[in-house]
């Protein structure tokens, strides 16, 4: 009735946060948070309040975290 992982199906987590045996991408959410605070502080120092005319995006490169759910 069930499906065997990883035998029949391979499984990855796009936002892997240390789940045991689950492969996926670690997005480094702590680093994203730190970068967001740095951006906020720089906007406040520049007295830029309210919605920006040109919104910014913060991107921190994730890395592959291997696990038994997606054997290499």
N, C-alpha and C positions, 0 to 999 in steps of 0.2 A: 504494500500500500504506500509506503514511504519512498523517498528518493534518497539515495546514498550520496553524501557529500564527503569527500571529493570524488568518489567513485563514478557516479553518473553525471553529476553536476559540479562545476567549480563555482565558488562563491567568493566575492570580494566586497569589502565595505568601502565606499568612497570617502567616508569620514571615520577612519579607524582611530580609535582612542584607547588602544591597549587591550582590546577584547582577546582573550586567550584563544589561540589557534585560528583566528580569523584574519585572513590576509586583507590588505587594503592600503589606502593612502593616508598617511598621518599628515593632517593639515597644519600642524603646529599652531593650534588655536591660541596658546599663550603668547606666541610671538605676534600673531595678528592683533591681539588685544593691546600689547605693548606699542605696536606701531600706530594703532588707533589713538591711544592716549598721547603719543608724541605729536601726531597730527592735530589733535584737539588743542593741545598746549600751544603749538605754534600759531594756530588760528586765533586763540585768545590773546597771545602776546601781540599779534598784529591788529588787534581790535576788530577782527572780522567776525561779526555776529550775524545770526540768521542764516537763511538758506544761501549757499554760495551760488554765484552765477555759473561757475564751472565745477561741478562736483568731482571729487577725487575718489579713486579706487585704491584700496590697499591690497597688495598681493604678496603673499609669502609662499615660496615654492614648497610644496609638500614632498614627502619621500615615501617610497614603497616600503611597506612593512610586511615581510613574508609571514605566511602562516599555513597551517595544515589544510585549510579550506581551498587553497589554490597552490598546489605543489608545483614547484618549478621544474 
